[in-house]
Amino acid sequence: QMTWTEYFNHKKQSRTFEVATSAGTGLLSFVAGSYYFMAVKEFDPTELVFGVMDASVAYSMGAMCVGIAGGVLGVFVGGALWRGSAKKHVLDAIDVMDKQFFERVKKYRPQGQLRMSLDSPMPDYYAESVKSVAGYRAWLRKQ
């Protein structure tokens, strides 16, 4: 059995690992994309790409898009690496606790129409802001 405090600590470790991996893969893919677009790919600076923009601007945007895609992919890679490095009994306990947590969230989440205004912002419907037991209790009070 796993306590709720341990559960939230493991979830925090997982998220930290995902963010760190995402930053690393995003930076690495941006550097690789920049190298490809600026050093390997030959272009004529006097010609326009798609007849609209300068080639250096288009290739810079391409390098940024490759970096963003690498960062997004890094979240999935980081999650898979963390799950691969964790012990099986911990993963099984986390999966059970995830199911229990989301059943509790489903039970206590706000019902009815979700109306958003400046006075009453949209509630945290999926309890995404909950990072600890105290955070869960605060989320419950808000509901």
N, C-alpha and C positions, 0 to 999 in steps of 0.2 A: 504494500500500500504506500501511497505517496500523499504527503500533506499538501494543502493548498499553497503554502509558502514555498515548498520545494517545486511545486508545479510552476508557479510564477517565476521562480529563479531559473528553471530550465528554459522556459519560454523566453526569458530575457537573454539568456546565453545564446539561444538559437537566433534571436533577432539581431543580436550584436554580431554574430558570425555572418549572418546574411548581409548585413550592412557593410561590414569590412570587406567581404568578398566582392560585393557589388562595387565598392569604391575601387578596389584593385583591378577588377576586370574592366570597369569603365575607363580607368586611366590607361590601362594597357591597350585596349581596343582603340582609344582615341589616338594614342601615339602611333600604333600600327596603321590606322587609317590616315593619319597625317603624313606618315612616311610614304604610304602608297600614293596618295593623291598629290603630294608635293615633290617627291623625289623620283618615284618610279614612273608614274603616268606622265607622258609628255603631252604638253598642250601649247597652243599658240596663244599668247596673251592678247593678240589683236582680234581673235575670233570670239563671238558670243556663244554661250551654251544655250541651246533651245531658242536662239535668237533674242534672248532677253537679258541675260546677265553675263558679267565677266567670268571667265573660266576660273580664276583664282577664288572668287567669291563662291562659285558653285562647288568647287573642290573643298573649300573650307567648311561649307555647310555639310558636305558629304562626310568629312572627317568628324564633325560634331554629331551627326546622325549615327555614325558607326560607334562613337563613344557612348551615346545614350543607349543604343541597342546592347552594347556590351555591359553597361551598368544594369540594365533590366535583366539580362541573362544571368548576371552574377548573383542576383537574389535567388534564382532557382538552383544554380550550381552550389551556392553557399548552403542552402537548405538541405540539398542532397548530401553534401559533404558532412554537414553536422549530423544528419540522421545516420550516415554511414559510420561515423566515429563514435556515436553514442551506443551504450550497451542495450541489448535487446529488451531486458526487463524494464529499463528506464523508458524506452520508446513505447512499450506496451502500456506502461502506467500512464504515460503522457497521453496516449490515444484514448484511454479510458477516461482520464480527467478532462480531456477536450470535450468528449461527448457529454459528460456530466455538466461541464461549465456551460456549453451551448444549450443544453436542456434548461438550465436555470435561467439563462438569458432569455430564452424563448418564453419562459413562464412569466417573467417579470418585465419584459420590454413594453414600451408604450403601445397601446392598441388604438385602433381607429385611424383616421386620416392623419397623415403627417403634414401639418401645415407649418410652413416656415415664414417667419417675419423677422423684422429687426428686433422686436420686443421679445419674441420667443423663438430662438434659433432651433434648428432641427435637433431632436434628441439623439443621443448616441444609441442608435437602434441595435447595433450588433455588439455593443460593449467593447469597442476597439480601444478605448482609452484606458481600460482596466489593466493595470500592470501589477497589482498586489491585492492582498486581502482587504486592506484599508480602502484601496481604490474601488474594489467591488462594493464595499459597504456604502461608499459615497455615491456610486452609480445607482445603487438600490434606493437611497434616499431621494435622489433626483427623479426617479421614476414615480 
